[in-house]
């Protein structure tokens, strides 16, 4: 038969298939699901200017910088996530060199022009960052190498939003609170509510919230100094003349075209200088 097997024998060769009406219905459902859900977050202190104080511990991640929302380019956000240029976090994970060692990985987003670039760099491999156009692509590469050297037949698949922290409610709220987030035309604004005090105490006690521990701060500082001298992190430069406001931008960066008054949230330089 000349008919496509995908449609069996229900269509003639002259028939057309109307599918344009279906995506909007699914989109409306996703929009409702995202917008109606209320997510619980830990409280994060703010400074006098109203910016979140950095660094802050959120789950297994140490957030160093929230970065800058590139609201005027669709590739830098979708319905569920915003990927701010300059966003930087650290987390501990298995080494890609030593199967018996855990190291600090520094994850950041830089301006790749048409698309954000997601960098993952291990403290024991400075100058050799893994860079991909998606967070999932970057961390999948890490898992593949880690599983190889540890001789483990585990799946190499990774959730980029989980490993970078975008899926964590507290980080999602902090990013949503950045200037320019409401201008992202595809992004759906989400609803958040702060945890009750007893829950906050439990999170902090487990080392999953609040100010990072002295050990993590010390290790994080050392790791950041190691990788920032040899990678894209070295391109972090003052923004709007403020020495404490840093952002990673590419030579053709869209973020450089944003209004000059758009600030960057987070101060990574103080974190480095205190090492």
N, C-alpha and C positions, 0 to 999 in steps of 0.2 A: 504494500500500500504506500501511496505517496504521502499519506497523512503522517503527521508527527506522532511518534509513540507517546509523547508526553500528554497528548490530548485524546488518545485512543481514537474511537470512531464517532465521537460526538460532534465533530466540527467538519464542515465541508471545506474544500480548498479555498473558497471565497470568503469564508467567515473570518471575522476579526474578533479579537479578544479585548475587552475593555477592562483594564486593571487600574486605571488612573484614580478611581474612587476609593480603592482600598488603603493606600498609604496614609491619606489624611485621617481615615478612621483610626488606624493604629496610632498615628501621631497624637490624635486627640486623647486616646486612652493613656498613652505614655505621659502626656502632659498632665492629665488628671492624677495619675499615680504619683508622679514626682511632686507636683504642687500640693497635693492633699496630705502627703505623709509628713508627720512631725518627728524630727530626729533629735535625740538627746545629746547634748554637748557639755563638755567641762568648761567652767568659766576660765577665761584667760585675761590677766591684768592688762590694762592699757596705760600708756604714758599720758602726759599732760596734753599732747596734741591729738589724742584719741587713737593713736596707732597701737597695735598689739605689741607688748614687750617681748623681745626675743633675747636669747633662745627660750623655747618652751618645749617641754616633753609631752608628746601626744602619742599614747600607746608605746610602740617600740621605736618611734621616730623622734628625733630631735629636730625641731623646726628652727632654722637659722634665719631665713628670710622668706617673706611671702611674695616678693617680687611686684611686678606691675602688670595690670590687666591690659592686654592688647585688644580693646573692644572693637576696633575698626577693621578687623580682619577675621573672617569666619573660621579660618583654620585653627585659631587659637582658643576655641571653645566649641562645645556641642551642647545638646540639651541638658546633659547631666553634669558636665565638668567644665571648669575654666582652667587654662594652663598659663599662668602668669610668667612672663619672662623675668628671670632672676630668682624665681622660686628655688629654694635650696633646703634640703633636709639631709640628715644623716641617719644611718641605721647599721646595726651589727648583723653580719651574715658570714657564711663560710667563705674562706679564702679561695681564690681561683688558682693559687700557687701551692699552698700547703694544705693538704687534706685534713690535717689535725689542728687547724687554727681558724679562729674567727677574727675578722677584721672589721674596721669601720668603712662603710661605703658612703661616699658623698654623691648625692643625686641633685642635679640642677637642670633647669630649662634655660636654653639660650635662644636667641632670635635667629632662625634660619631663613628669614625672608618669607617665602611662600608657606612655610610650615614651621612650627616650633621644633627644636631639637632637644632630645632627652639624653642627658649625659649621666652615666653611672661610672664612678671611678673608685677603685679600691685603694686603701692607704698603702698596701704593700706592692702596688703596681702603679706608682705615680707616673704620669705621662702617657699612660695607656688606657684612656677612657673608652668605654663602649658608648657609641653615639648612634641613636636611631630616631626616626621620625615619629615613633610612638613610645610611650612608657613601657608598654607590654613587650615591644620588640627589644628594647634595651635590656630589660630584666630577664627575658627568655634566653638571651645570649649568655648572661651571667650564669643562670641555672644550668645551661647546657655544659659549660666549662666545669662548673663545680661538680656536677654529676659524673663527668668523665674522670676527673682526677680522684674523686672519692670512690670510683668504680661502683656507682649505684645506678641501678636501672629504673630510676624514678622518672616521672614525666618531666619534660623540660618546659612545660607550659607555665606561665606566670601571669598573674593579674597585675598589670602595670598600675592601675589606679590604687590597688592595695599596697604595692611595694613603694610607690612614690607618695602615698598618703592621701590622694585625692578622694578616695572613697570613705575616709574617716570623717564622721560628722563634724568634729571640732575643727579639723583643717578645712573642710568644705565651707563651714560658716565663716572662718577667718578670711578665706579667699573671696567669698560672696560679699563680705563687708568692705572689700577693697574699692577705692574709687574706680569708676568705670565699669564695674560689674553689671550694673543695671542697664548699661548701654549694649551689652552683648545680646544681639537680636535673637540668636538661637537658644541661648541658655534659659532654662526655666528656674525662676527664683524659688528657693526651697524654704521650708519652715523649720525653725529650730527652737528648742527650749532647753534652758540650763538644767543640769542635774541637780537633784536635791543635795543638800550639804552632806548628809551621811554617805551618799554615793561618791561624792567628790573626795571625801576623806579616804574611802576605800581605794580609789584610783591612785591617789597620791601615795598612799602607804605601799602599794604594790610597785611604785616607781614608774607608773604609766601616765603620770600627769604632773602638772606644776613645773617647778624649776628642775632642770636636769640635775642628776646627782653629780657630785664633785668628780667622781671617777669618769662618768660619761663626758663631762665638760672637758676634762683634761685629755682624754683620748680623742675626743672630737676636735679639739684645738690642734692637737698634733697631726691628726689625719688631714684636716683642712689645710694646714700649712704645707704639708707634704704635696698634696695634689694641686693646690692653687698656684704653686710656682711653676708648674709644668703643663697646665691644661687650660681649657677655656675659662676656668675660674680666674685666671690671671687677668682676663679682660674686663673684670668687674671694675667699673669706673664711677666717679662721682656723677650724680644726676642732678640737674638743675643747680649746680654750683655747691651743693651740700656735701661735704666730705664724708658724712656718715650715711648718706643715701646711695646705695650701690645697685647697679643693674648690669646685666650682661646683654650686649647688643651686637648684632652682626653689622657688617659694612653696608648692607642694603636693608637694614632692619626697619620693620614697620613701626616698632616701638619708638623709634626716633622721630616718627612723624606725628606722634600723639601731642595733644596740647601740652604746653610747657608746664602748666600748673598741676599736671597729674603726678602725684607723689608715688614713691616706692615705699612699701611697708617692710620694715626689718632693717636691722643694723648688723651686718656681718663683720664690719671692720673692728668694732669693739670686741667682738668674740675673738678675732685673730690677735689683736693687740694685747689681750690679757693673758695670752699663752706664755 
